[in-house]
Amino acid sequence: MAVAAPLPNNRSQRHTNLLAPRPLRTDPEPLDLKTVLAPVKEDMGRVDALIGERLASEVVLINEISRYLIGAGGKRLRPATVLLAARALGARGPLPCLLAVVIEFIHTATLLHDDVVDHSDRRRGRKTANAVWGNSGAVLSGDFLYSRSFQLMVEADSMPVMRVMADATNAISEGEVLQLMNCHDPEVDEARYLRVIELKTARLFQAAAEIGAIAAGADPAQQAQLNAYGHAMGMAYQLVDDLLDYAADPEITGKNLGIDLAEGKPTLPLIYAMRKGSPEQGELIRGAVVHGRVEKLDEVLATVEAAGAIPYTRALAERYCESAVAALGDIPDSPYKQALQNLAHFAIQRIS
């Protein structure tokens, strides 16, 4: 089993302890997100209200796109992470809700830009903003959300929050560029793949958990614990999200099979299958990655399954989930801490 190469940051050993074989965890019953987030139900309501309020603009097109995005819904996992982390460490007052809106605006901006880059026309079962208003409207509205999020951070008047978010948004941009460079490249290995999802997805979950801790006035050790939780949860979430492209029911997940393959994205199921499959199977997947051959999807799916890529990817997601729960360590027991633990399990239960 390949071990990811050391990462060029101060958490370079994060992945190495996750790759030893362990048994898969099986939940006794599926987790319901509303139940998981019950401790912050009122806070989430305040966040939704703030989103509507702070998206308002004198520019008509921005308001139209904003209302469209709000109507699209979404799980709001990242703002929920802010709220749960803050409340778990004793935060009071409105600051966590404001910071949750910051995180949601940045996340939504990245989705707007991603859909343009990926030429996507569907998200969450409806047309994307770029499909409705064109690429220019979507990109510029994403820029508005980015700039509005930094206005809200100034309002929060916290340099530590600004520092975390500035670093996170820069890392996300780097991750998107790395992913673009990896597209249609069959030589991408597991370490390169993990680096992309660490930057592209995990960093925003990290930031969400860490600024929640900052909002609570937590000490550096507790901030580090929540940072580690967010990192591991984000990694687990993206691993499962990539797995959905090859092993999920579109009627349940809302994600059509083969989207990543059509975009030439070498995600872990493909990388593993290329490494473990027969030479003929490896060539099949290489060609599919290089050319985005969705017409070969059935053969690719069969190869991914035969090579054991699905349980391999699932097992790695499970281990990141375990690491997320363990990272909470000596955080005081509370309904909020339990919800954070359950949220990590929810992130990986989308596929069995």
N, C-alpha and C positions, 0 to 999 in steps of 0.2 A: 504494500500500500504506500503510495507516494506521500511524502510529508511536504507541506508547503514551505517554500523558501522563507528565510527570515524577512520580515517586513521592515521597510525603512522608516521606522518611527520608534518611539520609546516603549512600544508594546510589542516588540518584535517576536516574542515567544508565544503570542496568544494562541496561535493555531496548533502548536506542536503537541500539546497535551490532549488534544481532542481526537487524535487520529488512531489511537490504540483501539482494537476491537472491543466492543461492549455489547451486551444484549440490548435489543430495542425495548423502549418503554411503551407500555400499552395503557392508555387511560381507561378507567372502568366505564366511562360514558362521555359522550362529547360535551364540551363546554359551550355554553351559550354566552355570546358576547355581552348581551344586556345584563345577564347575571354577574358576569365577571366585573363589569364596570359599575355595578350598583352602588358601591361606596362613593363614587364621584358623579352620580346621576345629576344632581343639581348643578355641580360645576360644569358638566358637559352642556347642560342647557344654557348656562351663562356664556359658555364659549360659542355656542351656535348663535346666540343673540349678538355677541360681540363681532363675530365674523360678518354678519349682515350689516352691522353698524359701521365697521371699519373698512368695509369694501366700497362704501359709497363714494362716488366721484361725480364731479360736474360733467364728465365726459360720458355721453350717452352709451357709446359702444362698450366702455368698461363696465358700466352698470348692467348692460344686457348680458355680457359674458359672465359677470360675477353672479348674477341670478341663475344663470344656466349651470354654473359650477356648483352652486349651493344645492340646486335641485338634483344634481347627480349623486348626492349623498356620499357614501364612503364609510369605512369603518372608524375613521378618526383615531387610529391606534397611536399615532405619534402625539397628538395633543393629550390623549388619555394617559400616555406615559409621563408627560410633564406633570399632570395633575396628581397621579398616584404617587410619583416620587416625592413631590412637594408635601403632600398630605401625610405620607408615611413618615416623613421626618419632622412633622409638627408644624408645617407652614399654615399660617392663617391669612385671611384677607384676600384681596382681589388679584394680587400679583401673579399667582400661578395661572389664572385664567388668561390674563393678558399674554403671558409667555406661551401658553398653549396656542393662542391665535397666531403668534409669530411663527411657531413651528408649522402650523397648518398652512399658512400663506406661502412659506418657503417650499413646503412639499407640493402644494398645488402648482406653484410656478414651475417646479421641475417637471411635473406631469405635462403641463402645457408645452414646454420646450421639447420634452421627450417625444410627444406625439407628432410634432413637426419633423424632428430629426428622423423618426422611424416611419414617417408617412402613414401614421395610423389614422383610421377613420372611425374606429369604435372603441369605447372604453366604458366599462360598467353597464354594458347593454344599450348604450345610446351613442349617437354621433359625437365625435370629439369636437372641441371648439374650433380647431383648424379646418375640420370638414364643414362646419357651419359658416364660419366667418373668414376662412382663409388663413394661410400661414402668417401673414403680416399681423392680422388682428390677434392671433393666438400668441405670437412671440411678444408683441408689445404689451399685451395684457399680463403675460408672465413677468415682464420687466416691471410693470406697475406693482404686482404683488411682491416682488423682491424689494422694491424701494419702500413700499408701505410697511413691510415687515421691519425694516431698519428704522423707520419713523417710530414704530411701536417700541423698539428696543431703546431708542433714545428716551422715549416717555418712561420706560421702566427705570432709567437712570442707574444702570448697573454695569460698570466696566467689565466685571467678570463674565456677565452674560454676553456682552458685546464681543468679548474675546473668544468665547466658546463658539458663538454663532458665526463670527467672521471666519474662524478656522474651519468650521463645518461646511459653510457654503463654498469655500475655496476647494475643500477636499471633494465635495460632491461634483463640482465642475471638472476636477481632474479625473474623477471616476468616469464621468460621462465621456470624456475625450478618450480615455483608455479603452472603454468599451467600444467606441467607434473604431479605434485602431485595431481592436481584436476581431471585428466583424469580418466574416469570410476568410479568416485565417485559421486553418486546421492545425497549426503548430502551437496554438494556445494550450498551455498546460494548466494543471490544477492550481498551481501557485499564482499564475497570472489571473486566472478566473477569480480566485478568492480575493486577490487584491482589488479587483474591480468592484466586487459586491461589498467589500469592506468600505471603500470610499463612496460608492454610489448609493448604498442603502444603509449600511450599519452606522455610518457617521451621523446621520440625522437622528436615528434612535438614540445613539450615544449622547448627542447634544440635548435631546429632549429630556432624558433622564438626568443629565448633569445640571441643566439649568433649573430643573425642578428642585434638585438638592440645593442649588445656590439660592433659590427663592425661599427655602426654609432656613437659610443661614447655617447650613451644615458645615462641619469642619472638612478639611482637605481629604481625610481618610474616607469619610462618608461620600464625598463627591466622587472619589475614585471608585468606590464600590458601585455607585449608580452608573458611572461611566462604563464600567466593565459589564454591568447588567445590560445596558442599552446596546453595547457592541455585540454581545453574544446573542441577544434577542434579534437584533437586526440581521445578523448572519443567518440565523435559523430561518427567519421569515423569508429572506431572499432565496435561500436554497430550496425551500418548499415552493416558492413562487415559480422558480425556474423548472422545478419538477412537474408542475401542473401542465406544462406544455407537452408532456409526454405520457402522463399517467392520470388524467383526471377526466371527469364527466363534464363537458362544457355546459350542460343543462344545470349543473349544481354550482360550478365555480364561476360561470359567466366568462370564462377565458377559452377561446377556441384553440384546439390543438394545432400545433405547427407554426404559431406566430413567430416564436423566436427562431425557428428553423428558416422560415421565409426571409427573415432579416439577416440570416447568416451568423447568428450569435452562437458561438461555441460554449454552451453552458455545461455544467458538470455532467449531466447524464450523457451528453455526446462525447465529452472528453474521456470519460471512463469507458464508454463502449468502444471508442476507437482504440484504447489501450488494451482492453481485455478481449475484444472480439477477434474473429479470424481475420486473416489478411483481406479476404474478400469483403467482410463486413466493415473493416476499417476503411477500405477504399470507398465503399458505399457512403459512409458518413462523411468522409473527407470531401467527396464530390458534392454532397448535399450542403455542407457548410460553405464551400467555395461558391456554389452557384445558387444557394437558397432554394434547393429543389423540393418544393412541397409536394410535387407529383410523386416523389419517392417516400412520402410520409409513412405509408403503411409498412414499407420495408424497414425504414428507420426505426419506427416504433417497435417492430418485432426484434430488431437488433438490440435496441436499448434494453428491452425486457430480457432477452436471452443472455445478455452479457452481465446481468445483475446490477445494472446501473441504477435502477430504481431503489432497491434496498440499500445500496451503498450511499446514495445521496440522502435518502431518508435517515439513515443511521447517523450521518454527519450532522444533519439538522437536529436530530435528537440530542446529540452530545453538546451542541451549542445551547440547546434549551436547558440541559442540565447545568451547564456552566452559568447561564443567566440566573437560574434559581440559586445556585451556590454563591454567586457574587453578592447576593443580598446579605449573606452571612449574619452578622450580629445586629443588623437593622432591627429595631424593636418590633416585636410581633404586634400586628394590628390588622384590621380588615383591608387596609391599603396595601400592606406588604403581601398579604395573601392574594390580593387582586393582581399585584405585579407578578407573582409566581404563576398564577393562573393565566395571565396574559401571555406569558412566554409559552405555556403549553398550548394555548389557543392558536398561537402563531404557526404551530406545526401540525395541528390536527386537521388541516384542510385536505390532507391526503393520507390514506391508510396503506 
